[in-house]
Amino acid sequence: MRPDSSYIVLGDMNDPPGSPFLAPLAGSARLSLVDGLTNPTETRPAPSDDPPPSGTAWTHRFKPSGQPADYELFDQVWLSPALAAKQTGAFVERRTRLTGDGSDHDPSWVELDL
């Protein structure tokens, strides 16, 4: 990879960014990928929960019976350093219902000024 290469790695990773399974990708010194969803803007508030999520960087919620919900960023957008410099925004589209919306993940995206 050339340092000025522009590329995106994205998708439903089914693991959070800090997972050991994603370490070869997310922690690669050669790729130097930048997490495009570190502090996304929510398009609307998440449904209320007790306790609430600790931040906005999550796309998947799992609530075991009798336990607090777990919030994970499974849907990810990783940017090359060249594209990270052009990022202008990051967003998560909060679903209005936690079930029955056709997916168990909230859609996420980034905006780039190309």
Stockholm file with secondary structure:
# STOCKHOLM 1.0

chainA/1-114         MRPDSSYIVLGDMNDPPGSPFLAPLAGSARLSLVDGLTNPTETRPAPSDDPPPSGTAWTHRFKPSGQPADYELFDQVWLSPALAAKQTGAFVERRTRLTGDGSDHDPSWVELDL
#=GR chainA/1-114 SS CCTTCCCEEEEECSSCTTCTTTHHHHTCTTTCCEETTSSCEESSCCCCCSSCCSSSCCSEEECCTTSCCEEECCEEEEECHHHHTTEEEEEECCCSSSSSSSCSBCCEEEEECC
#=GC SS_cons         CCTTCCCEEEEECSSCTTCTTTHHHHTCTTTCCEETTSSCEESSCCCCCSSCCSSSCCSEEECCTTSCCEEECCEEEEECHHHHTTEEEEEECCCSSSSSSSCSBCCEEEEECC
//
